[in-house]
């Protein structure tokens, strides 16, 4: 593993595309996580409004 890292550091022409792919992958993962967090937050707010409006039940 250290041999691969040393080889990449010695050849930055290969390091740049790999870092770009990693950055794109991280951005895609973060975008999905943020989207899921927004959906959960909206669903929670709607649930709380619904419970407050109709009451907790009998």
C-alpha contacts under 8 A as a table, 3 or more apart, distances in Angstrom:
res1	aa1	res2	aa2	distance
1	X	4	X	5.31
1	X	5	X	6.52
2	X	5	X	5.03
2	X	6	X	6.05
3	X	6	X	5.12
3	X	7	X	6.04
4	X	7	X	5.04
4	X	8	X	6.13
5	X	8	X	5.12
5	X	9	X	6.14
6	X	9	X	5.09
6	X	10	X	6.09
7	X	10	X	5.04
7	X	11	X	6.18
8	X	11	X	5.02
8	X	12	X	6.12
8	X	14	X	6.41
8	X	15	X	5.57
9	X	12	X	5.76
9	X	15	X	6.98
11	X	14	X	5.98
11	X	15	X	6.80
12	X	15	X	4.65
12	X	16	X	6.24
13	X	16	X	5.92
13	X	17	X	7.66
14	X	17	X	6.05
14	X	18	X	6.70
15	X	18	X	5.26
15	X	19	X	6.14
16	X	19	X	5.18
16	X	20	X	6.21
17	X	20	X	4.98
17	X	21	X	6.19
18	X	21	X	5.14
18	X	22	X	6.25
19	X	22	X	5.04
19	X	23	X	6.10
20	X	23	X	5.05
20	X	24	X	6.17
21	X	24	X	5.11
21	X	25	X	6.11
22	X	25	X	5.05
22	X	26	X	6.12
23	X	26	X	5.15
23	X	27	X	6.09
24	X	27	X	5.08
24	X	28	X	6.18
25	X	28	X	5.16
25	X	29	X	6.27
26	X	29	X	5.13
26	X	30	X	6.08
27	X	30	X	5.14
27	X	31	X	5.99
28	X	31	X	5.09
28	X	32	X	6.33
29	X	32	X	5.27
29	X	33	X	6.26
30	X	33	X	5.03
30	X	34	X	6.06
31	X	34	X	5.20
31	X	35	X	6.12
32	X	35	X	5.01
32	X	36	X	6.14
33	X	36	X	5.11
33	X	37	X	6.15
34	X	37	X	5.02
34	X	38	X	6.21
35	X	38	X	5.18
35	X	39	X	6.30
36	X	39	X	5.11
36	X	40	X	6.15
37	X	40	X	5.13
37	X	41	X	6.07
38	X	41	X	5.06
38	X	42	X	6.15
39	X	42	X	5.18
39	X	43	X	6.11
40	X	43	X	5.08
40	X	44	X	6.03
41	X	44	X	5.09
41	X	45	X	6.18
42	X	45	X	5.15
42	X	46	X	6.12
43	X	46	X	5.11
43	X	47	X	6.06
44	X	47	X	5.03
44	X	48	X	6.15
45	X	48	X	5.13
45	X	49	X	6.14
46	X	49	X	5.09
46	X	50	X	6.05
47	X	50	X	5.03
47	X	51	X	6.11
48	X	51	X	5.13
48	X	52	X	6.01
49	X	52	X	5.06
49	X	53	X	5.94
50	X	53	X	5.12
50	X	54	X	6.08
50	X	55	X	7.91
51	X	54	X	5.45
51	X	55	X	5.27
51	X	56	X	5.90
52	X	55	X	5.23
52	X	56	X	7.28
54	X	57	X	7.56
